[in-house]
């Protein structure tokens, strides 16, 4: 069976380059999905660039305590 969702969801944070950065695997695994007609995105938390994330080879590191980055978004309901 095919998984379906009738609610029109969008990524509130857009599509960053990555949210998981480990040796041999750099991908977006973490999203904040919102119903596009009911939520307005006010601001999105900054994520590090590849150079910053790789400064200590991979995540977790002394700067980022998890292999997943914190995906943050400030929203208001419409």
C-alpha positions as CSV (number, residue, x, y, z in Angstrom):
1,X,0.0,0.0,0.0
2,X,1.0,3.6,-0.7
3,X,1.4,6.0,2.2
4,X,-0.7,9.1,1.6
5,X,-1.4,12.3,3.4
6,X,-4.1,14.7,2.3
7,X,-2.8,17.6,4.4
8,X,-0.7,20.0,2.3
9,X,2.6,19.9,4.3
10,X,5.7,21.9,3.4
11,X,9.2,22.1,5.0
12,X,9.2,25.1,7.3
13,X,13.0,25.3,7.1
14,X,13.3,25.0,3.3
15,X,15.9,22.5,2.2
16,X,19.2,22.9,4.0
17,X,22.4,21.2,2.6
18,X,22.5,18.7,5.6
19,X,21.2,18.1,9.1
20,X,23.3,14.9,9.6
21,X,27.0,15.0,9.1
22,X,29.0,11.9,9.8
23,X,32.0,10.4,8.1
24,X,30.8,9.0,4.8
25,X,27.2,10.3,5.1
26,X,26.0,13.9,4.8
27,X,22.3,14.2,4.2
28,X,19.1,16.0,5.3
29,X,17.3,13.7,7.8
30,X,15.5,16.2,9.9
31,X,12.5,18.4,8.9
32,X,9.9,20.6,10.5
33,X,6.8,20.0,8.4
34,X,3.9,22.5,8.7
35,X,0.5,22.9,7.1
36,X,1.3,25.6,4.5
37,X,-2.1,27.4,4.7
38,X,-2.2,27.5,8.5
39,X,1.3,28.4,9.6
40,X,3.5,31.4,8.7
41,X,7.2,31.0,9.1
42,X,8.7,34.0,10.9
43,X,12.4,32.9,10.9
44,X,14.5,29.8,10.6
45,X,17.5,29.0,12.8
46,X,20.9,29.2,11.2
47,X,22.7,25.9,10.4
48,X,26.4,25.6,10.0
49,X,28.0,25.3,6.6
50,X,30.1,22.2,5.6
51,X,33.4,23.9,6.5
52,X,32.2,24.6,10.0
53,X,30.7,21.1,10.5
54,X,33.8,19.3,9.2
55,X,36.2,21.4,11.3
56,X,36.4,18.4,13.8
57,X,36.0,15.8,11.0
58,X,32.3,15.0,11.6
59,X,29.5,15.3,14.1
60,X,29.2,15.0,17.0
61,X,32.1,17.3,17.9
62,X,33.2,19.7,20.7
63,X,31.0,22.4,19.0
64,X,27.9,20.2,18.0
65,X,27.0,17.6,20.6
66,X,25.0,15.4,18.3
67,X,25.3,13.9,14.8
68,X,22.0,15.6,14.0
69,X,21.8,19.4,14.0
70,X,19.1,21.2,15.8
71,X,16.5,22.3,13.2
72,X,14.7,25.4,14.6
73,X,11.9,27.5,13.2
74,X,9.8,30.3,14.7
75,X,6.2,30.2,13.4
76,X,2.8,31.8,14.0
77,X,-0.6,30.3,13.3
78,X,-2.8,32.0,10.7
